[in-house]
């Protein structure tokens, strides 16, 4: 019984002490417990006022008192009643290292003083009379896009040769002169080109040739007849011409030059998967091409070159150029046809502008520039993407732009007369 009484006495003493301390304690004001974030409030208010470009319009109309009065009404309605403000629109200055010009500023305010606890946010607005644009530097080369209607593609699942060709043309439209983008519409035109005859008075030397047929390559009929006993000889001739004209040959997916295709010359032949107008050349096609680009004597070689390296990642330069050119393929891909690094010494090639990081002594995506030993002049290039189907033309586009590095000329938002700096300073009425 005595212990129960003692416990009750202790409880009463502790409760009394707590109530006494609570009575004499000085609690902080609600403003101190949960203060208004004036900087965030200022920025969101500016963004709200410019939701339909109203703030931008008024900021450039400094002589329109009616518009500024309406802006002040809207600003006052957007803020709590105990918030005082000063809003000022400054001209952007490009002289004497100044960011803005105070002399030409216009302000509105609802108080003479903002107290000692004020905060500020700034907001850049653009004139409605100015159009900001990005103009790419033109690549000084002819872009040939193989769009041969009388050939079939392989490993371009879900696409047609024509749809891929059109997408490439649209992607590069702003990077080349219109007359420099040449669609090769059939294998007859391709044969004309391979015989050294331009299609529309374009410059043939130093051109880029994009093969949109995937692992297959279009073959003109006369080449099909002349190479019928060994179609790898046709790929050898392609390599010789790439070397002769300093072309950059682009293979967009899979094993380069694995098939040849001509729906007329090979109409009774299929690629072992039921696609007629196509003939398997195998690894001998790429080996022949590499012999040709290095001006080696032709020798039939069907030894497999590529390797399956699994998941690969975009290289740091490629990732940087994704942001610069606004092309965003997946940063990870699956590469089952990566070329070995050993071909660089075997065929006098230098691997540059790698789209993917090297893996297991293989190069999943890179530009291979050829130069004869002891010479620094580039004499032909091969750009391969050894990724698994289906093709992603953004990877090829990224690789080509990374190889030529055209500059993007952008309009400057800080140019004088095109932008204004709007500053909103907020404070609390009645003190901090």
C-alpha positions in Angstrom: 0.0 0.0 0.0 2.9 2.4 0.9 4.5 1.8 -2.5 1.3 2.7 -4.3 1.1 6.0 -2.4 4.7 6.7 -3.2 4.2 6.2 -6.9 1.2 8.5 -6.9 3.2 11.2 -5.1 6.0 10.9 -7.7 3.5 11.2 -10.5 1.9 14.3 -9.0 5.3 16.0 -8.5 6.3 15.3 -12.2 3.0 16.5 -13.5 3.2 19.7 -11.4 6.8 20.4 -12.6 5.8 19.9 -16.2 2.8 22.3 -15.9 4.9 24.9 -14.1 7.7 24.7 -16.8 5.1 25.0 -19.6 3.5 28.0 -18.0 6.8 30.0 -17.8 8.3 28.7 -21.1 8.6 31.2 -24.0 7.5 29.5 -27.2 8.6 30.7 -30.7 6.1 32.5 -32.8 4.5 30.6 -35.7 6.4 32.7 -38.1 9.7 31.4 -36.6 8.5 27.8 -36.5 7.4 27.8 -40.1 8.7 30.8 -41.9 7.7 31.8 -45.5 10.3 30.8 -48.1 10.4 34.2 -49.8 12.9 33.2 -52.5 10.8 30.3 -53.6 7.6 32.3 -53.4 9.2 35.1 -55.6 10.3 32.6 -58.3 7.0 30.8 -58.5 5.2 34.1 -58.6 7.3 35.2 -61.5 6.7 31.9 -63.3 2.9 32.2 -62.7 2.8 35.8 -64.0 4.6 34.6 -67.2 2.5 31.5 -67.7 1.0 33.0 -70.8 3.9 35.3 -71.6 2.1 38.3 -69.9 5.1 39.2 -67.9 7.4 39.0 -70.9 5.1 41.3 -72.9 4.8 43.9 -70.1 8.5 43.9 -69.4 9.3 45.0 -72.9 6.5 47.6 -73.0 8.1 50.0 -70.5 6.1 53.1 -71.6 2.6 51.5 -71.2 1.4 52.6 -67.8 -1.9 50.7 -68.1 -0.1 47.4 -68.7 2.2 48.0 -65.7 -0.8 48.9 -63.5 -2.5 45.7 -64.5 0.7 43.8 -63.8 0.8 45.3 -60.3 -2.8 44.3 -59.6 -2.0 40.7 -60.7 1.2 40.7 -58.6 -0.6 41.9 -55.5 -3.3 39.3 -55.9 -0.7 36.6 -56.2 1.0 37.3 -52.9 -0.2 37.0 -49.3 -1.5 40.3 -47.8 1.4 40.6 -45.3 4.1 40.4 -48.1 5.6 43.6 -49.5 7.4 43.6 -52.8 9.5 45.4 -55.4 9.5 44.2 -59.0 12.1 45.6 -61.4 12.7 44.8 -65.1 16.2 45.5 -66.3 17.6 45.6 -69.9 20.4 43.1 -70.5 23.7 44.9 -70.9 26.7 43.8 -73.0 28.9 46.7 -72.1 31.6 47.2 -69.5 31.1 43.7 -68.1 27.6 44.6 -66.7 24.8 42.1 -66.7 22.0 44.6 -66.7 21.4 48.3 -67.2 20.0 50.1 -64.2 19.3 53.4 -66.0 16.6 51.9 -68.2 14.9 49.8 -65.5 11.2 50.1 -64.5 9.8 49.1 -61.1 6.6 48.6 -59.2 6.4 48.4 -55.4 3.8 48.4 -52.6 6.1 49.6 -49.8 9.0 52.1 -49.3 11.0 49.5 -47.3 11.1 45.7 -47.5 12.6 45.3 -44.0 15.7 43.4 -43.1 14.3 39.9 -43.8 13.7 40.2 -47.5 14.7 37.7 -50.2 14.9 37.9 -54.0 14.5 35.8 -57.2 15.4 36.7 -60.8 13.8 35.6 -64.0 14.9 36.0 -67.6 12.2 36.8 -70.2 12.5 37.0 -73.9 11.0 39.4 -76.4 8.1 38.0 -78.4 9.6 39.7 -81.5 12.8 37.5 -81.4 13.0 34.0 -82.6 15.8 31.9 -81.1 17.2 29.1 -83.3 20.0 26.6 -83.7 21.7 26.6 -87.1 24.1 23.7 -87.7 27.3 24.1 -89.6 27.0 22.4 -93.0 29.2 19.3 -93.4 31.3 19.8 -96.6 30.7 16.4 -98.1 28.2 14.5 -100.2 25.9 12.2 -98.3 24.9 9.2 -100.4 21.9 7.2 -98.9 21.4 3.8 -100.5 17.6 3.6 -101.1 17.7 0.8 -103.8 14.2 -0.3 -104.6 15.5 -3.5 -106.3 17.4 -4.9 -103.3 16.4 -6.4 -99.9 17.7 -5.8 -96.4 18.6 -8.1 -93.6 18.6 -7.5 -89.8 16.5 -4.4 -90.3 13.4 -6.1 -88.7 10.4 -3.8 -88.5 11.7 -1.4 -91.1 12.2 -1.3 -94.9 15.2 0.0 -96.8 13.1 3.0 -97.9 11.8 3.9 -94.5 15.3 3.9 -93.0 16.6 6.0 -95.9 13.9 8.6 -95.4 14.7 8.8 -91.7 18.3 9.4 -92.4 17.5 12.1 -95.0 15.3 13.9 -92.4 17.9 13.5 -89.6 20.7 15.1 -91.7 18.6 17.6 -93.7 20.0 20.6 -91.6 23.6 19.3 -91.6 24.1 19.2 -95.3 23.3 21.4 -98.3 20.2 20.1 -100.0 22.1 19.3 -103.2 24.6 17.3 -101.2 22.1 14.7 -100.0 21.8 12.2 -102.8 19.3 9.3 -102.7 20.6 6.3 -104.7 17.3 4.9 -105.8 18.2 1.6 -107.4 21.2 -0.6 -108.2 21.5 0.9 -111.6 22.3 4.3 -110.1 24.6 2.6 -107.6 26.4 1.0 -110.6 26.8 4.4 -112.2 28.3 5.7 -109.0 30.7 2.8 -108.6 31.8 3.4 -112.2 32.9 6.9 -111.2 29.9 8.8 -112.6 28.1 11.3 -110.3 24.3 11.2 -110.2 23.6 14.9 -110.1 26.9 16.7 -110.5 27.7 16.2 -106.9 31.3 15.8 -105.6 32.1 12.2 -105.3 35.4 12.4 -103.4 35.3 12.4 -99.5 31.6 11.4 -99.6 29.7 9.4 -96.9 27.8 6.3 -98.1 25.1 5.0 -95.7 24.1 1.4 -96.5 20.5 1.1 -95.3 20.2 -2.6 -96.1 21.7 -3.8 -92.8 23.8 -6.9 -93.2 23.1 -7.0 -96.9 24.6 -4.7 -99.5 22.9 -3.7 -102.9 24.8 -5.1 -105.9 24.4 -3.7 -109.4 23.6 -6.3 -112.1 26.8 -6.0 -114.0 28.8 -6.6 -110.8 26.5 -9.6 -110.1 27.4 -11.1 -113.5 31.1 -10.4 -113.2 31.3 -11.8 -109.6 28.9 -14.6 -109.9 31.5 -17.2 -109.0 32.6 -15.4 -105.8 30.5 -12.4 -104.7 33.1 -11.5 -102.1 35.0 -10.0 -105.1 32.3 -7.4 -105.3 32.9 -6.4 -101.7 36.6 -6.3 -102.5 35.8 -3.8 -105.3 33.7 -1.7 -102.9 36.7 -1.5 -100.6 39.0 -0.5 -103.5 36.5 2.3 -104.4 36.2 3.5 -100.8 40.0 3.8 -100.8 40.1 5.5 -104.2 37.5 8.1 -103.4 38.2 8.4 -99.7 34.6 7.5 -98.9 33.3 6.7 -95.4 31.2 3.5 -95.7 28.6 3.2 -93.0 27.2 -0.1 -91.8 24.3 0.5 -89.5 23.8 -2.9 -87.9 25.1 -6.5 -87.5 27.9 -8.1 -89.6 28.9 -5.8 -92.5 28.6 -7.1 -96.1 27.4 -10.5 -95.1 24.9 -10.7 -98.0 24.6 -9.2 -101.5 21.2 -8.3 -102.9 19.7 -7.7 -106.3 16.1 -8.8 -106.8 16.5 -9.2 -110.5 19.9 -10.7 -110.9 19.3 -13.0 -107.9 15.6 -13.6 -108.3 16.0 -17.3 -108.0 18.4 -17.2 -105.0 17.4 -16.9 -101.4 19.5 -16.2 -98.3 18.7 -19.6 -96.5 15.9 -17.8 -94.6 13.5 -17.6 -97.5 14.3 -14.0 -98.6 14.8 -14.2 -102.4 17.0 -11.8 -104.4 19.7 -12.2 -101.8 22.8 -14.4 -101.6 25.0 -15.3 -98.6 28.6 -14.2 -98.9 29.5 -14.8 -95.3 32.5 -13.5 -93.5 34.4 -13.4 -96.8 32.5 -10.2 -97.7 34.0 -8.1 -95.0 37.4 -9.7 -95.3 37.3 -8.9 -99.0 36.3 -5.3 -98.3 39.2 -4.8 -95.8 41.6 -6.2 -98.4 40.3 -3.8 -100.9 40.5 -0.7 -98.7 44.1 -1.6 -97.9 44.9 -2.2 -101.6 46.0 -5.8 -100.8 45.7 -8.5 -103.5 42.3 -10.2 -103.3 42.3 -13.6 -101.6 39.2 -15.5 -100.6 39.0 -15.6 -96.8 35.9 -16.8 -95.0 37.3 -16.6 -91.5 34.9 -15.2 -89.0 35.9 -11.8 -87.6 33.4 -10.4 -85.2 32.6 -11.5 -81.6 29.6 -11.4 -79.2 30.6 -9.0 -76.4 27.1 -8.7 -74.9 26.0 -5.4 -73.3 28.1 -2.4 -74.3 27.9 1.3 -73.2 28.2 4.6 -75.0 31.6 6.1 -74.7 32.1 9.4 -72.8 32.5 11.5 -76.0 29.4 9.9 -77.5 27.4 10.7 -74.4 28.6 14.3 -74.5 27.6 14.6 -78.2 24.2 13.2 -77.3 23.5 16.3 -75.3 25.2 18.6 -77.9 23.3 17.3 -80.9 20.1 16.4 -79.2 20.3 12.7 -80.2 19.5 10.3 -77.4 19.8 6.5 -78.1 19.8 4.1 -75.2 23.2 4.4 -73.4 23.4 0.6 -73.3 23.1 -1.8 -76.3 23.7 -5.4 -77.1 26.7 -6.0 -79.5 27.0 -9.5 -81.1 29.0 -8.4 -84.1 31.9 -6.3 -82.6 35.0 -6.1 -84.8 38.4 -7.2 -83.2 40.9 -4.5 -82.5 43.5 -6.6 -84.3 42.2 -5.5 -87.7 43.7 -2.1 -87.2 47.3 -3.4 -87.6 46.4 -6.0 -90.2 44.7 -3.5 -92.6 46.4 -0.2 -91.6 43.4 1.2 -89.9 43.0 3.6 -86.9 39.9 3.3 -84.7 38.6 6.8 -83.9 35.4 8.3 -82.7 34.3 5.2 -80.9 30.5 5.3 -80.3 30.8 2.5 -77.7 33.5 1.7 -75.2 35.9 -1.1 -76.2 35.2 -4.5 -74.6 37.2 -7.7 -74.6 39.6 -6.4 -77.2 36.7 -5.7 -79.5 35.3 -2.5 -80.9 31.4 -2.6 -81.0 31.1 0.7 -82.8 33.8 2.9 -84.3 35.1 4.7 -87.3 38.1 2.9 -88.9 40.2 5.3 -90.9 42.7 3.9 -93.4 46.1 5.3 -94.1 48.9 3.6 -95.8 52.0 2.9 -93.6 54.2 5.9 -93.3 51.4 8.2 -94.6 49.1 10.4 -92.6 46.5 11.0 -95.4 43.3 9.2 -94.8 42.3 7.0 -97.8 38.9 5.7 -96.9 37.0 4.9 -93.8 34.6 2.2 -92.5 32.1 3.0 -89.8 30.5 -0.1 -88.3 27.9 -0.6 -85.6 28.1 -4.3 -84.5 24.8 -4.1 -82.6 22.1 -6.7 -82.7 19.0 -6.0 -84.7 16.9 -3.9 -84.9 18.9 -0.9 -86.2 18.7 2.4 -84.3 19.5 5.1 -86.8 20.3 7.5 -83.9 23.5 5.5 -83.2 24.6 5.9 -86.8 23.6 9.6 -86.8 25.5 10.2 -83.6 28.6 8.4 -85.0 28.6 10.5 -88.2 28.1 13.8 -86.4 30.8 12.8 -83.9 33.2 12.1 -86.8 32.6 15.4 -88.5 31.8 17.6 -85.5 29.7 20.3 -87.1 29.3 23.3 -84.9 25.8 24.4 -83.7 25.3 28.1 -83.9 22.8 29.1 -81.3 21.0 32.4 -80.7 22.1 34.0 -77.4 19.3 34.8 -74.9 21.6 37.4 -73.3 22.0 39.5 -76.5 21.1 43.1 -76.0 17.5 44.0 -76.9 16.3 40.4 -76.9 16.0 39.7 -73.2 15.2 41.4 -69.9 16.1 40.4 -66.4 13.1 40.6 -64.0 13.9 40.8 -60.3 11.3 40.3 -57.6 12.2 41.2 -54.0 9.9 40.2 -51.2 9.7 41.1 -47.6 7.3 40.7 -44.7 5.2 43.6 -43.5 5.8 44.5 -39.8 9.4 43.1 -39.4 11.5 40.1 -40.1 
